Amino acid sequence: MTVYIDADACPVIRIAEGIAKKHSLPVVLLCDTSHLLTSDYSTVKVIGAGADAVDLALINLCCRGDIVITQDYGVAALALGKGAKAIHQSGMWYTDENIDRLLMERHLARKARQSGKHHLKGPAKRTDEDDRRFAESFEQLIALTEENR
């Protein structure tokens, strides 16, 4: 089992690395050329610039039984399709039961933005509670994934 992190602007990299290290799980951080990431634990893969280049590289690397950390619903859907587990930086697990609804909500939000008639607020500022919730949820997902191996 490998943990793949869609690392462009991901606020939980260090938390995820700490938990993965505790479980002796390898971590791969994927980012584009506009981000400079370093890690004492993870393998860092810098992917060439281009729309969805990091997303496609991540999906090409992940396999059944891996864990993907991403805030991108499309990446999560593709990871699930490959038999990987996927988790959002909020700690929400992406599942076969919720991914269609999430993708539809993303589509509707995009249409609303394009219409110019609706103003959608961005995400709230990240808190310590958000980090705690992610860490707890990630630990549970690792345990579940290890049980199912």
C-alpha positions as protocol buffer text, in pm:
chain_id: "A"
residue {
  index: 1
  type: MET
  ca { x: 0 y: 0 z: 0 }
}
residue {
  index: 2
  type: THR
  ca { x: 131 y: 343 z: -102 }
}
residue {
  index: 3
  type: VAL
  ca { x: -13 y: 683 z: -11 }
}
residue {
  index: 4
  type: TYR
  ca { x: -30 y: 922 z: -306 }
}
residue {
  index: 5
  type: ILE
  ca { x: -86 y: 1290 z: -232 }
}
residue {
  index: 6
  type: ASP
  ca { x: -214 y: 1539 z: -488 }
}
residue {
  index: 7
  type: ALA
  ca { x: 24 y: 1785 z: -324 }
}
residue {
  index: 8
  type: ASP
  ca { x: -45 y: 2110 z: -510 }
}
residue {
  index: 9
  type: ALA
  ca { x: -183 y: 2337 z: -234 }
}
residue {
  index: 10
  type: CYS
  ca { x: -254 y: 2041 z: -3 }
}
residue {
  index: 11
  type: PRO
  ca { x: -262 y: 2157 z: 360 }
}
residue {
  index: 12
  type: VAL
  ca { x: -231 y: 1811 z: 518 }
}
residue {
  index: 13
  type: ILE
  ca { x: 97 y: 1685 z: 368 }
}
residue {
  index: 14
  type: ARG
  ca { x: 296 y: 1686 z: 693 }
}
residue {
  index: 15
  type: ILE
  ca { x: 9 y: 1532 z: 892 }
}
residue {
  index: 16
  type: ALA
  ca { x: -32 y: 1255 z: 634 }
}
residue {
  index: 17
  type: GLU
  ca { x: 343 y: 1191 z: 623 }
}
residue {
  index: 18
  type: GLY
  ca { x: 361 y: 1158 z: 1001 }
}
residue {
  index: 19
  type: ILE
  ca { x: 76 y: 908 z: 1011 }
}
residue {
  index: 20
  type: ALA
  ca { x: 209 y: 712 z: 711 }
}
residue {
  index: 21
  type: LYS
  ca { x: 555 y: 697 z: 868 }
}
residue {
  index: 22
  type: LYS
  ca { x: 404 y: 557 z: 1190 }
}
residue {
  index: 23
  type: HIS
  ca { x: 249 y: 278 z: 979 }
}
residue {
  index: 24
  type: SER
  ca { x: 566 y: 234 z: 764 }
}
residue {
  index: 25
  type: LEU
  ca { x: 374 y: 329 z: 450 }
}
residue {
  index: 26
  type: PRO
  ca { x: 555 y: 487 z: 156 }
}
residue {
  index: 27
  type: VAL
  ca { x: 429 y: 829 z: 47 }
}
residue {
  index: 28
  type: VAL
  ca { x: 455 y: 990 z: -297 }
}
residue {
  index: 29
  type: LEU
  ca { x: 393 y: 1363 z: -329 }
}
residue {
  index: 30
  type: LEU
  ca { x: 295 y: 1475 z: -678 }
}
residue {
  index: 31
  type: CYS
  ca { x: 313 y: 1842 z: -771 }
}
residue {
  index: 32
  type: ASP
  ca { x: 356 y: 2054 z: -1081 }
}
residue {
  index: 33
  type: THR
  ca { x: 655 y: 2266 z: -1172 }
}
residue {
  index: 34
  type: SER
  ca { x: 507 y: 2579 z: -1013 }
}
residue {
  index: 35
  type: HIS
  ca { x: 535 y: 2422 z: -665 }
}
residue {
  index: 36
  type: LEU
  ca { x: 860 y: 2348 z: -487 }
}
residue {
  index: 37
  type: LEU
  ca { x: 818 y: 2064 z: -239 }
}
residue {
  index: 38
  type: THR
  ca { x: 1077 y: 1886 z: -31 }
}
residue {
  index: 39
  type: SER
  ca { x: 1036 y: 1604 z: 216 }
}
residue {
  index: 40
  type: ASP
  ca { x: 1255 y: 1405 z: 449 }
}
residue {
  index: 41
  type: TYR
  ca { x: 1015 y: 1110 z: 424 }
}
residue {
  index: 42
  type: SER
  ca { x: 823 y: 1112 z: 97 }
}
residue {
  index: 43
  type: THR
  ca { x: 926 y: 1065 z: -261 }
}
residue {
  index: 44
  type: VAL
  ca { x: 854 y: 1390 z: -448 }
}
residue {
  index: 45
  type: LYS
  ca { x: 755 y: 1367 z: -814 }
}
residue {
  index: 46
  type: VAL
  ca { x: 748 y: 1696 z: -1001 }
}
residue {
  index: 47
  type: ILE
  ca { x: 523 y: 1663 z: -1304 }
}
residue {
  index: 48
  type: GLY
  ca { x: 547 y: 1894 z: -1603 }
}
residue {
  index: 49
  type: ALA
  ca { x: 308 y: 2185 z: -1621 }
}
residue {
  index: 50
  type: GLY
  ca { x: -15 y: 2140 z: -1806 }
}
residue {
  index: 51
  type: ALA
  ca { x: -382 y: 2107 z: -1733 }
}
residue {
  index: 52
  type: ASP
  ca { x: -442 y: 1795 z: -1525 }
}
residue {
  index: 53
  type: ALA
  ca { x: -83 y: 1667 z: -1569 }
}
residue {
  index: 54
  type: VAL
  ca { x: -43 y: 1593 z: -1197 }
}
residue {
  index: 55
  type: ASP
  ca { x: -387 y: 1435 z: -1179 }
}
residue {
  index: 56
  type: LEU
  ca { x: -316 y: 1202 z: -1470 }
}
residue {
  index: 57
  type: ALA
  ca { x: 27 y: 1105 z: -1334 }
}
residue {
  index: 58
  type: LEU
  ca { x: -125 y: 1024 z: -995 }
}
residue {
  index: 59
  type: ILE
  ca { x: -395 y: 807 z: -1148 }
}
residue {
  index: 60
  type: ASN
  ca { x: -141 y: 626 z: -1364 }
}
residue {
  index: 61
  type: LEU
  ca { x: 67 y: 545 z: -1054 }
}
residue {
  index: 62
  type: CYS
  ca { x: -200 y: 439 z: -805 }
}
residue {
  index: 63
  type: CYS
  ca { x: -325 y: 82 z: -782 }
}
residue {
  index: 64
  type: ARG
  ca { x: -582 y: -125 z: -600 }
}
residue {
  index: 65
  type: GLY
  ca { x: -526 y: -97 z: -226 }
}
residue {
  index: 66
  type: ASP
  ca { x: -342 y: 236 z: -237 }
}
residue {
  index: 67
  type: ILE
  ca { x: -469 y: 552 z: -69 }
}
residue {
  index: 68
  type: VAL
  ca { x: -505 y: 883 z: -255 }
}
residue {
  index: 69
  type: ILE
  ca { x: -531 y: 1217 z: -77 }
}
residue {
  index: 70
  type: THR
  ca { x: -692 y: 1479 z: -300 }
}
residue {
  index: 71
  type: GLN
  ca { x: -944 y: 1758 z: -295 }
}
residue {
  index: 72
  type: ASP
  ca { x: -1026 y: 1694 z: -662 }
}
residue {
  index: 73
  type: TYR
  ca { x: -1346 y: 1493 z: -699 }
}
residue {
  index: 74
  type: GLY
  ca { x: -1250 y: 1383 z: -1050 }
}
residue {
  index: 75
  type: VAL
  ca { x: -919 y: 1239 z: -929 }
}
residue {
  index: 76
  type: ALA
  ca { x: -1101 y: 1068 z: -644 }
}
residue {
  index: 77
  type: ALA
  ca { x: -1351 y: 911 z: -885 }
}
residue {
  index: 78
  type: LEU
  ca { x: -1071 y: 776 z: -1105 }
}
residue {
  index: 79
  type: ALA
  ca { x: -883 y: 642 z: -801 }
}
residue {
  index: 80
  type: LEU
  ca { x: -1195 y: 463 z: -680 }
}
residue {
  index: 81
  type: GLY
  ca { x: -1234 y: 316 z: -1027 }
}
residue {
  index: 82
  type: LYS
  ca { x: -886 y: 164 z: -994 }
}
residue {
  index: 83
  type: GLY
  ca { x: -970 y: 10 z: -658 }
}
residue {
  index: 84
  type: ALA
  ca { x: -779 y: 263 z: -449 }
}
residue {
  index: 85
  type: LYS
  ca { x: -922 y: 440 z: -144 }
}
residue {
  index: 86
  type: ALA
  ca { x: -951 y: 818 z: -157 }
}
residue {
  index: 87
  type: ILE
  ca { x: -978 y: 1082 z: 113 }
}
residue {
  index: 88
  type: HIS
  ca { x: -1033 y: 1459 z: 107 }
}
residue {
  index: 89
  type: GLN
  ca { x: -817 y: 1697 z: 312 }
}
residue {
  index: 90
  type: SER
  ca { x: -1126 y: 1750 z: 530 }
}
residue {
  index: 91
  type: GLY
  ca { x: -1118 y: 1382 z: 627 }
}
residue {
  index: 92
  type: MET
  ca { x: -1421 y: 1291 z: 416 }
}
residue {
  index: 93
  type: TRP
  ca { x: -1381 y: 954 z: 249 }
}
residue {
  index: 94
  type: TYR
  ca { x: -1476 y: 935 z: -115 }
}
residue {
  index: 95
  type: THR
  ca { x: -1686 y: 625 z: -175 }
}
residue {
  index: 96
  type: ASP
  ca { x: -1885 y: 464 z: -452 }
}
residue {
  index: 97
  type: GLU
  ca { x: -2191 y: 584 z: -262 }
}
residue {
  index: 98
  type: ASN
  ca { x: -2103 y: 956 z: -253 }
}
residue {
  index: 99
  type: ILE
  ca { x: -1882 y: 1023 z: -557 }
}
residue {
  index: 100
  type: ASP
  ca { x: -2164 y: 1070 z: -812 }
}
residue {
  index: 101
  type: ARG
  ca { x: -2334 y: 1328 z: -589 }
}
residue {
  index: 102
  type: LEU
  ca { x: -2006 y: 1512 z: -532 }
}
residue {
  index: 103
  type: LEU
  ca { x: -1931 y: 1523 z: -904 }
}
residue {
  index: 104
  type: MET
  ca { x: -2283 y: 1654 z: -976 }
}
residue {
  index: 105
  type: GLU
  ca { x: -2245 y: 1926 z: -710 }
}
residue {
  index: 106
  type: ARG
  ca { x: -1911 y: 2025 z: -866 }
}
residue {
  index: 107
  type: HIS
  ca { x: -2075 y: 2044 z: -1208 }
}
residue {
  index: 108
  type: LEU
  ca { x: -2364 y: 2258 z: -1080 }
}
residue {
  index: 109
  type: ALA
  ca { x: -2126 y: 2491 z: -895 }
}
residue {
  index: 110
  type: ARG
  ca { x: -1923 y: 2538 z: -1212 }
}
residue {
  index: 111
  type: LYS
  ca { x: -2235 y: 2620 z: -1412 }
}
residue {
  index: 112
  type: ALA
  ca { x: -2339 y: 2873 z: -1146 }
}
residue {
  index: 113
  type: ARG
  ca { x: -1996 y: 3040 z: -1160 }
}
residue {
  index: 114
  type: GLN
  ca { x: -2006 y: 3054 z: -1539 }
}
residue {
  index: 115
  type: SER
  ca { x: -2348 y: 3216 z: -1540 }
}
residue {
  index: 116
  type: GLY
  ca { x: -2208 y: 3512 z: -1350 }
}
residue {
  index: 117
  type: LYS
  ca { x: -2531 y: 3540 z: -1153 }
}
residue {
  index: 118
  type: HIS
  ca { x: -2418 y: 3362 z: -841 }
}
residue {
  index: 119
  type: HIS
  ca { x: -2139 y: 3439 z: -602 }
}
residue {
  index: 120
  type: LEU
  ca { x: -2009 y: 3128 z: -429 }
}
residue {
  index: 121
  type: LYS
  ca { x: -1793 y: 3167 z: -121 }
}
residue {
  index: 122
  type: GLY
  ca { x: -1457 y: 2995 z: -103 }
}
residue {
  index: 123
  type: PRO
  ca { x: -1363 y: 2753 z: 171 }
}
residue {
  index: 124
  type: ALA
  ca { x: -1336 y: 2869 z: 531 }
}
residue {
  index: 125
  type: LYS
  ca { x: -992 y: 2920 z: 686 }
}
residue {
  index: 126
  type: ARG
  ca { x: -841 y: 2589 z: 797 }
}
residue {
  index: 127
  type: THR
  ca { x: -844 y: 2525 z: 1172 }
}
residue {
  index: 128
  type: ASP
  ca { x: -667 y: 2292 z: 1417 }
}
residue {
  index: 129
  type: GLU
  ca { x: -996 y: 2104 z: 1443 }
}
residue {
  index: 130
  type: ASP
  ca { x: -987 y: 2044 z: 1066 }
}
residue {
  index: 131
  type: ASP
  ca { x: -637 y: 1899 z: 1100 }
}
residue {
  index: 132
  type: ARG
  ca { x: -745 y: 1676 z: 1392 }
}
residue {
  index: 133
  type: ARG
  ca { x: -1047 y: 1552 z: 1196 }
}
residue {
  index: 134
  type: PHE
  ca { x: -831 y: 1469 z: 893 }
}
residue {
  index: 135
  type: ALA
  ca { x: -572 y: 1285 z: 1105 }
}
residue {
  index: 136
  type: GLU
  ca { x: -837 y: 1076 z: 1280 }
}
residue {
  index: 137
  type: SER
  ca { x: -1013 y: 990 z: 955 }
}
residue {
  index: 138
  type: PHE
  ca { x: -686 y: 906 z: 776 }
}
residue {
  index: 139
  type: GLU
  ca { x: -586 y: 672 z: 1061 }
}
residue {
  index: 140
  type: GLN
  ca { x: -923 y: 495 z: 1030 }
}
residue {
  index: 141
  type: LEU
  ca { x: -888 y: 464 z: 652 }
}
residue {
  index: 142
  type: ILE
  ca { x: -541 y: 309 z: 687 }
}
residue {
  index: 143
  type: ALA
  ca { x: -674 y: 60 z: 942 }
}
residue {
  index: 144
  type: LEU
  ca { x: -966 y: -34 z: 715 }
}
residue {
  index: 145
  type: THR
  ca { x: -740 y: -66 z: 410 }
}
residue {
  index: 146
  type: GLU
  ca { x: -492 y: -285 z: 601 }
}
residue {
  index: 147
  type: GLU
  ca { x: -777 y: -510 z: 720 }
}
residue {
  index: 148
  type: ASN
  ca { x: -896 y: -561 z: 363 }
}
residue {
  index: 149
  type: ARG
  ca { x: -554 y: -661 z: 229 }
}
